[in-house]
């Protein structure tokens, strides 16, 4: 039996999320089904973490164990042939048997795409925000998240989970009609990034001052946060080990 590290992408539009569930279509569920078909026995993956319904991934990471002796490139081809087209395995590598995709991840990078021009055919991949956004103010505000803080107010469902997280990088770039918000941190709580983005949108619309971010982090007052941003603009870009 050998352990393998798998890197893969998925379009989250038609999944209930990445984490397997008893009912409904999930990313893990589809990959587990493909691996189990190939191995002729139940075979499951352990991912670096979950993503919610509608959230996408460019480079998600998982590990699984296999007794099959298949060349790595061929392994990718075979599994992809068993998967639906909204999931693609990019790479499979044999790793040490103690490798753990979740426990050994040291940081993750996400980005969120806001578009200022609605496009019907891209509505599942960019969040359209009506009205003007002050990009300069948002660029300053996003830096307030950098550092080690208690992100309790920016998260949901945090029972028994530590809420102190460290953000290493946070920045904003503009490309054509898109505003791209990027976050690199040690880990993220459920809905944390989307609530951070929702707060930045309020600041960009002039409905909140930049200082509200520090106030939220200090007081842990959830009522000061912006609305949780839609999932379609969020992408898991990279997992670091």
VOGU-232785 format. One record per residue (C-alpha): z negated, x negated, y. Coordinates in steps of 0.25 Angstrom, whole numbers, plus 2048, in hexadecimal, padded with zeros to 3 digits. Example, Ala and Ser with C-alpha at 12.3 -4.5 7.8 and 13.67 -1.06 7.14 Angstrom:
2
7E17CF7EE;7E37C97FC;
// end
This chain:
241
800800800;8047FB80E;8017FF81C;80C801826;80C803835;81680D83A;81C80F848;82281C84B;827825856;827834857;82B840860;81F848861;826855866;82585C859;818857853;80A85D854;80684F857;80684284F;7F9844847;7FC84B839;7F6859838;7F586482D;7FF86C834;80B86983E;81585E83F;80F850843;814842844;80A83D839;80D848830;81C845830;81A83682E;810839823;81A84281C;82583881D;81C82D817;81683680C;82483A808;82882B807;81C827800;81B8347F7;80C8357FA;804838807;80682D811;80082E81F;80182682C;7F5822835;7FA822844;7F581B850;7F0828855;7F5836858;7FE83C862;7FE84B866;809855865;81585286D;81184386F;81B83986B;81A82B866;82481F867;81B81585E;81081C857;80A81384C;80481783E;801811831;802815823;80180F815;80C80E80B;80F8097FD;81E8097FF;8257FC800;8307FF80A;8367F5815;8307F9822;83D7FD829;84180581D;83480C81D;83781082C;844816828;83F81E81B;833824823;83C82882F;84682F825;83A838821;83583B82F;83A845839;842840844;83784184F;82F836848;835828846;82E81C83F;832810847;82B80583F;823803832;81B7F6830;8127F1825;8057ED82A;7F77E9825;7F07F381D;7E57F4827;7EE7F8833;7EA805839;7F380C843;7E881484A;7DC80B849;7E37FE84D;7EB803859;7E67FC865;7ED804870;7F880E872;80381087D;80781E881;81182388C;813831892;820835898;82083F8A4;82E8438A9;8318498B6;83E84F8B2;83E85A8A7;84785889B;848863891;84C859886;84184F889;83585988B;82F85487E;82E846882;82B846891;82084E899;8278558A4;81E8578B0;8218608BC;81F85C8CA;81E84E8D1;8168438CB;8118378D4;81482C8CB;80E8218D4;8018288D3;80282A8C4;80581B8C2;7F88188C9;7F08238C2;7F481F8B4;7ED8118B6;7E08188B7;7E081A8A8;7E180B8A5;7D480689F;7C980A896;7C4819899;7BE825893;7CA82E891;7C283A88C;7C8843897;7D6840894;7D5843885;7D384F87C;7CC85086E;7C4844870;7B9848867;7B283B860;7BD832866;7BA827870;7C082B87E;7BF81D884;7CD817884;7D480B88B;7E280C892;7E87FF893;7F580389A;7F980F8A2;8068108AB;8118198B0;81F8168B1;82B81F8B6;83881F8AF;8438288B4;83C8368B5;8318328AB;82382E8AE;81D8268A3;80E8248A1;80A819898;7FC817891;7F780B888;7E980D883;7E080A877;7E1818873;7E2826878;7DB833876;7E2840873;7EA84587F;7E483A888;7F183588D;7F784388F;7EB846898;7EC83989F;7FA83C8A2;7F784A8A6;7ED8448B0;7F783B8B5;8018468B8;7F684E8C0;7F58418C8;80483F8CA;80584E8CF;7FA84B8D9;7F08558D3;7E684A8CF;7E283C8D6;7E382F8CE;7D482E8CE;7D383A8C5;7D68318B9;7CA8288BC;7C28358BE;7C683B8B0;7C382E8A9;7B582D8B0;7B183C8AF;7B883F8A2;7BC84D8A9;7C78538A1;7CA85D8AC;7CF8528B5;7DA84E8AC;7E88538AD;7EF85D8A2;7F2856895;800851896;80B85788D;80C84F880;81B84D880;81B84288A;811839882;81682E879;80E824871;816817874;80E80C86C;802809864;7FD7FB865;7F57F385A;
// end
